[in-house]
Amino acid sequence: MKKYSPITSLLMFSLALPFILLWPSSGQADDNSIVNNDAVANERPPLTGDELAKYWKLDCRQIAVSTQRWAESGLLLPRPDMTAVNWRGLELCAVIYSVRDTGRYEPCPDYGGALLALKSMRSGQIKPDPLTVSGYLSGCGLQK
């Protein structure tokens, strides 16, 4: 019997593991078992945008208002202070409300557009123009 090094044994086990996990649990596979297991694995509870925001402890309207205030205060600066932006909040709000076909999509405020503009400004792809950011977030009936 040939002996393998521990690393070789681990590698062989890691390559075999997916096949072991996908093997049917009984001797014969039921035609519906794969579909049923797949449906259960992909089932997600329906969440509204407000429920996701609450889960992530976000107030997306407030994030939009504060980002808009930041943009308006930086209008005269040649290089606005990007550290004052709530990046995580904008990203999560964009995931909640700016992705189409989720049932939660809202075109205004456009968190995704504002986030993309800010990232483009930060990376130097476009010149800093806080008015662009403000345009994505304003005109939506937000209270300042």
CNS distance restraints for C-alpha pairs under 8 A (distance, minus, plus):
assign (resid   4 and name CA) (resid   8 and name CA) 6.00 0.50 0.50
assign (resid   4 and name CA) (resid   9 and name CA) 6.06 0.50 0.50
assign (resid   5 and name CA) (resid   9 and name CA) 6.21 0.50 0.50
assign (resid   6 and name CA) (resid  10 and name CA) 6.08 0.50 0.50
assign (resid   7 and name CA) (resid  11 and name CA) 6.12 0.50 0.50
assign (resid   8 and name CA) (resid  12 and name CA) 6.15 0.50 0.50
assign (resid   9 and name CA) (resid  13 and name CA) 6.11 0.50 0.50
assign (resid  10 and name CA) (resid  14 and name CA) 6.08 0.50 0.50
assign (resid  11 and name CA) (resid  15 and name CA) 6.25 0.50 0.50
assign (resid  12 and name CA) (resid  16 and name CA) 6.24 0.50 0.50
assign (resid  13 and name CA) (resid  17 and name CA) 5.93 0.50 0.50
assign (resid  14 and name CA) (resid  18 and name CA) 7.64 0.50 0.50
assign (resid  16 and name CA) (resid  20 and name CA) 6.37 0.50 0.50
assign (resid  17 and name CA) (resid  21 and name CA) 6.14 0.50 0.50
assign (resid  18 and name CA) (resid  22 and name CA) 6.15 0.50 0.50
assign (resid  19 and name CA) (resid  23 and name CA) 6.09 0.50 0.50
assign (resid  24 and name CA) (resid  28 and name CA) 7.37 0.50 0.50
assign (resid  24 and name CA) (resid  29 and name CA) 6.04 0.50 0.50
assign (resid  25 and name CA) (resid  29 and name CA) 7.94 0.50 0.50
assign (resid  29 and name CA) (resid  33 and name CA) 7.11 0.50 0.50
assign (resid  30 and name CA) (resid  34 and name CA) 7.61 0.50 0.50
assign (resid  31 and name CA) (resid  35 and name CA) 7.81 0.50 0.50
assign (resid  32 and name CA) (resid  36 and name CA) 6.00 0.50 0.50
assign (resid  33 and name CA) (resid  37 and name CA) 5.98 0.50 0.50
assign (resid  34 and name CA) (resid  38 and name CA) 5.98 0.50 0.50
assign (resid  35 and name CA) (resid  39 and name CA) 6.03 0.50 0.50
assign (resid  36 and name CA) (resid  40 and name CA) 6.24 0.50 0.50
assign (resid  37 and name CA) (resid  41 and name CA) 6.16 0.50 0.50
assign (resid  38 and name CA) (resid  42 and name CA) 6.22 0.50 0.50
assign (resid  39 and name CA) (resid  43 and name CA) 5.99 0.50 0.50
assign (resid  47 and name CA) (resid  51 and name CA) 5.92 0.50 0.50
assign (resid  47 and name CA) (resid  52 and name CA) 6.47 0.50 0.50
assign (resid  48 and name CA) (resid  52 and name CA) 6.40 0.50 0.50
assign (resid  48 and name CA) (resid 103 and name CA) 7.86 0.50 0.50
assign (resid  48 and name CA) (resid 104 and name CA) 6.39 0.50 0.50
assign (resid  49 and name CA) (resid  53 and name CA) 6.10 0.50 0.50
assign (resid  49 and name CA) (resid  96 and name CA) 5.68 0.50 0.50
assign (resid  49 and name CA) (resid  97 and name CA) 6.66 0.50 0.50
assign (resid  49 and name CA) (resid 104 and name CA) 5.59 0.50 0.50
assign (resid  50 and name CA) (resid  54 and name CA) 6.05 0.50 0.50
assign (resid  51 and name CA) (resid  55 and name CA) 6.10 0.50 0.50
assign (resid  52 and name CA) (resid  56 and name CA) 6.19 0.50 0.50
assign (resid  52 and name CA) (resid  96 and name CA) 7.00 0.50 0.50
assign (resid  53 and name CA) (resid  57 and name CA) 5.87 0.50 0.50
assign (resid  53 and name CA) (resid  58 and name CA) 4.89 0.50 0.50
assign (resid  53 and name CA) (resid  59 and name CA) 6.70 0.50 0.50
assign (resid  53 and name CA) (resid  60 and name CA) 7.25 0.50 0.50
assign (resid  53 and name CA) (resid  93 and name CA) 7.43 0.50 0.50
assign (resid  53 and name CA) (resid  96 and name CA) 7.46 0.50 0.50
assign (resid  54 and name CA) (resid  58 and name CA) 5.97 0.50 0.50
assign (resid  54 and name CA) (resid  59 and name CA) 7.80 0.50 0.50
assign (resid  58 and name CA) (resid  89 and name CA) 6.82 0.50 0.50
assign (resid  58 and name CA) (resid  93 and name CA) 7.84 0.50 0.50
assign (resid  59 and name CA) (resid  63 and name CA) 6.28 0.50 0.50
assign (resid  60 and name CA) (resid  64 and name CA) 6.13 0.50 0.50
assign (resid  60 and name CA) (resid  89 and name CA) 7.31 0.50 0.50
assign (resid  60 and name CA) (resid  90 and name CA) 7.64 0.50 0.50
assign (resid  60 and name CA) (resid  93 and name CA) 5.80 0.50 0.50
assign (resid  61 and name CA) (resid  65 and name CA) 6.22 0.50 0.50
assign (resid  61 and name CA) (resid 142 and name CA) 7.04 0.50 0.50
assign (resid  62 and name CA) (resid  66 and name CA) 6.03 0.50 0.50
assign (resid  63 and name CA) (resid  67 and name CA) 5.99 0.50 0.50
assign (resid  63 and name CA) (resid  86 and name CA) 7.20 0.50 0.50
assign (resid  63 and name CA) (resid  89 and name CA) 6.71 0.50 0.50
assign (resid  63 and name CA) (resid  90 and name CA) 6.90 0.50 0.50
assign (resid  64 and name CA) (resid  68 and name CA) 6.02 0.50 0.50
assign (resid  64 and name CA) (resid  90 and name CA) 7.77 0.50 0.50
assign (resid  64 and name CA) (resid 109 and name CA) 7.35 0.50 0.50
assign (resid  64 and name CA) (resid 111 and name CA) 7.45 0.50 0.50
assign (resid  64 and name CA) (resid 137 and name CA) 6.06 0.50 0.50
assign (resid  65 and name CA) (resid  69 and name CA) 6.15 0.50 0.50
assign (resid  65 and name CA) (resid 137 and name CA) 7.66 0.50 0.50
assign (resid  65 and name CA) (resid 142 and name CA) 6.82 0.50 0.50
assign (resid  65 and name CA) (resid 143 and name CA) 7.23 0.50 0.50
assign (resid  65 and name CA) (resid 144 and name CA) 5.89 0.50 0.50
assign (resid  66 and name CA) (resid  70 and name CA) 6.12 0.50 0.50
assign (resid  67 and name CA) (resid  71 and name CA) 6.14 0.50 0.50
assign (resid  67 and name CA) (resid  85 and name CA) 6.40 0.50 0.50
assign (resid  67 and name CA) (resid  86 and name CA) 7.46 0.50 0.50
assign (resid  67 and name CA) (resid 134 and name CA) 7.63 0.50 0.50
assign (resid  68 and name CA) (resid  72 and name CA) 6.19 0.50 0.50
assign (resid  68 and name CA) (resid 133 and name CA) 7.16 0.50 0.50
assign (resid  68 and name CA) (resid 134 and name CA) 5.02 0.50 0.50
assign (resid  68 and name CA) (resid 137 and name CA) 6.48 0.50 0.50
assign (resid  68 and name CA) (resid 138 and name CA) 7.27 0.50 0.50
assign (resid  69 and name CA) (resid  73 and name CA) 6.10 0.50 0.50
assign (resid  69 and name CA) (resid 144 and name CA) 7.90 0.50 0.50
assign (resid  70 and name CA) (resid  74 and name CA) 6.25 0.50 0.50
assign (resid  70 and name CA) (resid  84 and name CA) 7.48 0.50 0.50
assign (resid  70 and name CA) (resid  85 and name CA) 7.45 0.50 0.50
assign (resid  71 and name CA) (resid  75 and name CA) 6.46 0.50 0.50
assign (resid  71 and name CA) (resid 130 and name CA) 4.52 0.50 0.50
assign (resid  71 and name CA) (resid 131 and name CA) 6.41 0.50 0.50
assign (resid  71 and name CA) (resid 133 and name CA) 6.56 0.50 0.50
assign (resid  71 and name CA) (resid 134 and name CA) 5.91 0.50 0.50
assign (resid  72 and name CA) (resid 130 and name CA) 6.65 0.50 0.50
assign (resid  72 and name CA) (resid 131 and name CA) 6.89 0.50 0.50
assign (resid  72 and name CA) (resid 134 and name CA) 7.10 0.50 0.50
assign (resid  74 and name CA) (resid  80 and name CA) 5.32 0.50 0.50
assign (resid  74 and name CA) (resid  81 and name CA) 7.65 0.50 0.50
assign (resid  74 and name CA) (resid 130 and name CA) 6.46 0.50 0.50
assign (resid  75 and name CA) (resid  80 and name CA) 7.81 0.50 0.50
assign (resid  75 and name CA) (resid 129 and name CA) 7.15 0.50 0.50
assign (resid  75 and name CA) (resid 130 and name CA) 5.88 0.50 0.50
assign (resid  75 and name CA) (resid 131 and name CA) 6.84 0.50 0.50
assign (resid  78 and name CA) (resid 128 and name CA) 7.34 0.50 0.50
assign (resid  79 and name CA) (resid 128 and name CA) 6.47 0.50 0.50
assign (resid  80 and name CA) (resid 128 and name CA) 7.16 0.50 0.50
assign (resid  80 and name CA) (resid 130 and name CA) 7.82 0.50 0.50
assign (resid  82 and name CA) (resid 122 and name CA) 7.23 0.50 0.50
assign (resid  86 and name CA) (resid  90 and name CA) 6.20 0.50 0.50
assign (resid  87 and name CA) (resid  91 and name CA) 6.12 0.50 0.50
assign (resid  87 and name CA) (resid 115 and name CA) 7.77 0.50 0.50
assign (resid  88 and name CA) (resid  92 and name CA) 6.16 0.50 0.50
assign (resid  89 and name CA) (resid  93 and name CA) 6.04 0.50 0.50
assign (resid  90 and name CA) (resid  94 and name CA) 5.98 0.50 0.50
assign (resid  90 and name CA) (resid 111 and name CA) 6.13 0.50 0.50
assign (resid  90 and name CA) (resid 112 and name CA) 7.66 0.50 0.50
assign (resid  90 and name CA) (resid 115 and name CA) 6.39 0.50 0.50
assign (resid  91 and name CA) (resid  95 and name CA) 6.28 0.50 0.50
assign (resid  91 and name CA) (resid 111 and name CA) 7.56 0.50 0.50
assign (resid  91 and name CA) (resid 112 and name CA) 7.31 0.50 0.50
assign (resid  91 and name CA) (resid 115 and name CA) 6.85 0.50 0.50
assign (resid  92 and name CA) (resid  96 and name CA) 6.23 0.50 0.50
assign (resid  93 and name CA) (resid  97 and name CA) 5.97 0.50 0.50
assign (resid  93 and name CA) (resid  98 and name CA) 7.49 0.50 0.50
assign (resid  93 and name CA) (resid 111 and name CA) 6.27 0.50 0.50
assign (resid  93 and name CA) (resid 112 and name CA) 7.96 0.50 0.50
assign (resid  94 and name CA) (resid  98 and name CA) 4.74 0.50 0.50
assign (resid  94 and name CA) (resid  99 and name CA) 6.96 0.50 0.50
assign (resid  94 and name CA) (resid 110 and name CA) 7.48 0.50 0.50
assign (resid  94 and name CA) (resid 111 and name CA) 4.73 0.50 0.50
assign (resid  94 and name CA) (resid 112 and name CA) 4.67 0.50 0.50
assign (resid  94 and name CA) (resid 115 and name CA) 7.71 0.50 0.50
assign (resid  95 and name CA) (resid  99 and name CA) 5.99 0.50 0.50
assign (resid  95 and name CA) (resid 112 and name CA) 7.71 0.50 0.50
assign (resid  96 and name CA) (resid 104 and name CA) 6.61 0.50 0.50
assign (resid  96 and name CA) (resid 105 and name CA) 7.42 0.50 0.50
assign (resid  97 and name CA) (resid 104 and name CA) 5.53 0.50 0.50
assign (resid  97 and name CA) (resid 105 and name CA) 4.65 0.50 0.50
assign (resid  97 and name CA) (resid 106 and name CA) 5.37 0.50 0.50
assign (resid  97 and name CA) (resid 107 and name CA) 7.80 0.50 0.50
assign (resid  97 and name CA) (resid 110 and name CA) 7.94 0.50 0.50
assign (resid  97 and name CA) (resid 111 and name CA) 7.40 0.50 0.50
assign (resid  98 and name CA) (resid 104 and name CA) 7.95 0.50 0.50
assign (resid  98 and name CA) (resid 105 and name CA) 5.40 0.50 0.50
assign (resid  98 and name CA) (resid 106 and name CA) 6.21 0.50 0.50
assign (resid  98 and name CA) (resid 107 and name CA) 6.78 0.50 0.50
assign (resid  98 and name CA) (resid 110 and name CA) 6.29 0.50 0.50
assign (resid  98 and name CA) (resid 111 and name CA) 6.24 0.50 0.50
assign (resid  98 and name CA) (resid 112 and name CA) 5.54 0.50 0.50
assign (resid  99 and name CA) (resid 104 and name CA) 7.68 0.50 0.50
assign (resid  99 and name CA) (resid 105 and name CA) 5.75 0.50 0.50
assign (resid 100 and name CA) (resid 104 and name CA) 7.65 0.50 0.50
assign (resid 100 and name CA) (resid 105 and name CA) 5.32 0.50 0.50
assign (resid 101 and name CA) (resid 105 and name CA) 6.97 0.50 0.50
assign (resid 106 and name CA) (resid 110 and name CA) 7.54 0.50 0.50
assign (resid 108 and name CA) (resid 136 and name CA) 7.60 0.50 0.50
assign (resid 108 and name CA) (resid 137 and name CA) 6.97 0.50 0.50
assign (resid 108 and name CA) (resid 139 and name CA) 7.99 0.50 0.50
assign (resid 108 and name CA) (resid 140 and name CA) 5.76 0.50 0.50
assign (resid 109 and name CA) (resid 136 and name CA) 6.21 0.50 0.50
assign (resid 109 and name CA) (resid 137 and name CA) 4.65 0.50 0.50
assign (resid 109 and name CA) (resid 138 and name CA) 6.79 0.50 0.50
assign (resid 109 and name CA) (resid 139 and name CA) 7.93 0.50 0.50
assign (resid 109 and name CA) (resid 140 and name CA) 5.95 0.50 0.50
assign (resid 110 and name CA) (resid 114 and name CA) 6.29 0.50 0.50
assign (resid 110 and name CA) (resid 136 and name CA) 5.25 0.50 0.50
assign (resid 110 and name CA) (resid 137 and name CA) 5.90 0.50 0.50
assign (resid 111 and name CA) (resid 115 and name CA) 6.01 0.50 0.50
assign (resid 111 and name CA) (resid 136 and name CA) 7.16 0.50 0.50
assign (resid 111 and name CA) (resid 137 and name CA) 6.98 0.50 0.50
assign (resid 112 and name CA) (resid 116 and name CA) 6.08 0.50 0.50
assign (resid 113 and name CA) (resid 117 and name CA) 6.14 0.50 0.50
assign (resid 113 and name CA) (resid 133 and name CA) 7.80 0.50 0.50
assign (resid 113 and name CA) (resid 136 and name CA) 6.16 0.50 0.50
assign (resid 114 and name CA) (resid 118 and name CA) 6.15 0.50 0.50
assign (resid 114 and name CA) (resid 132 and name CA) 7.72 0.50 0.50
assign (resid 114 and name CA) (resid 133 and name CA) 4.93 0.50 0.50
assign (resid 114 and name CA) (resid 134 and name CA) 7.58 0.50 0.50
assign (resid 114 and name CA) (resid 136 and name CA) 5.42 0.50 0.50
assign (resid 114 and name CA) (resid 137 and name CA) 6.93 0.50 0.50
assign (resid 115 and name CA) (resid 119 and name CA) 6.10 0.50 0.50
assign (resid 115 and name CA) (resid 133 and name CA) 7.91 0.50 0.50
assign (resid 116 and name CA) (resid 120 and name CA) 6.06 0.50 0.50
assign (resid 117 and name CA) (resid 121 and name CA) 6.17 0.50 0.50
assign (resid 117 and name CA) (resid 132 and name CA) 7.20 0.50 0.50
assign (resid 117 and name CA) (resid 133 and name CA) 6.27 0.50 0.50
assign (resid 118 and name CA) (resid 122 and name CA) 6.11 0.50 0.50
assign (resid 118 and name CA) (resid 133 and name CA) 6.86 0.50 0.50
assign (resid 119 and name CA) (resid 123 and name CA) 6.12 0.50 0.50
assign (resid 120 and name CA) (resid 124 and name CA) 6.09 0.50 0.50
assign (resid 120 and name CA) (resid 125 and name CA) 5.05 0.50 0.50
assign (resid 120 and name CA) (resid 126 and name CA) 5.69 0.50 0.50
assign (resid 121 and name CA) (resid 125 and name CA) 6.04 0.50 0.50
assign (resid 121 and name CA) (resid 126 and name CA) 5.14 0.50 0.50
assign (resid 121 and name CA) (resid 127 and name CA) 5.82 0.50 0.50
assign (resid 121 and name CA) (resid 128 and name CA) 5.19 0.50 0.50
assign (resid 121 and name CA) (resid 129 and name CA) 7.67 0.50 0.50
assign (resid 122 and name CA) (resid 128 and name CA) 7.83 0.50 0.50
assign (resid 124 and name CA) (resid 128 and name CA) 7.96 0.50 0.50
assign (resid 129 and name CA) (resid 133 and name CA) 7.34 0.50 0.50
assign (resid 130 and name CA) (resid 134 and name CA) 6.24 0.50 0.50
assign (resid 131 and name CA) (resid 135 and name CA) 6.07 0.50 0.50
assign (resid 132 and name CA) (resid 136 and name CA) 6.74 0.50 0.50
assign (resid 133 and name CA) (resid 137 and name CA) 6.75 0.50 0.50
assign (resid 134 and name CA) (resid 138 and name CA) 5.78 0.50 0.50
assign (resid 135 and name CA) (resid 139 and name CA) 7.74 0.50 0.50
assign (resid 138 and name CA) (resid 142 and name CA) 7.12 0.50 0.50
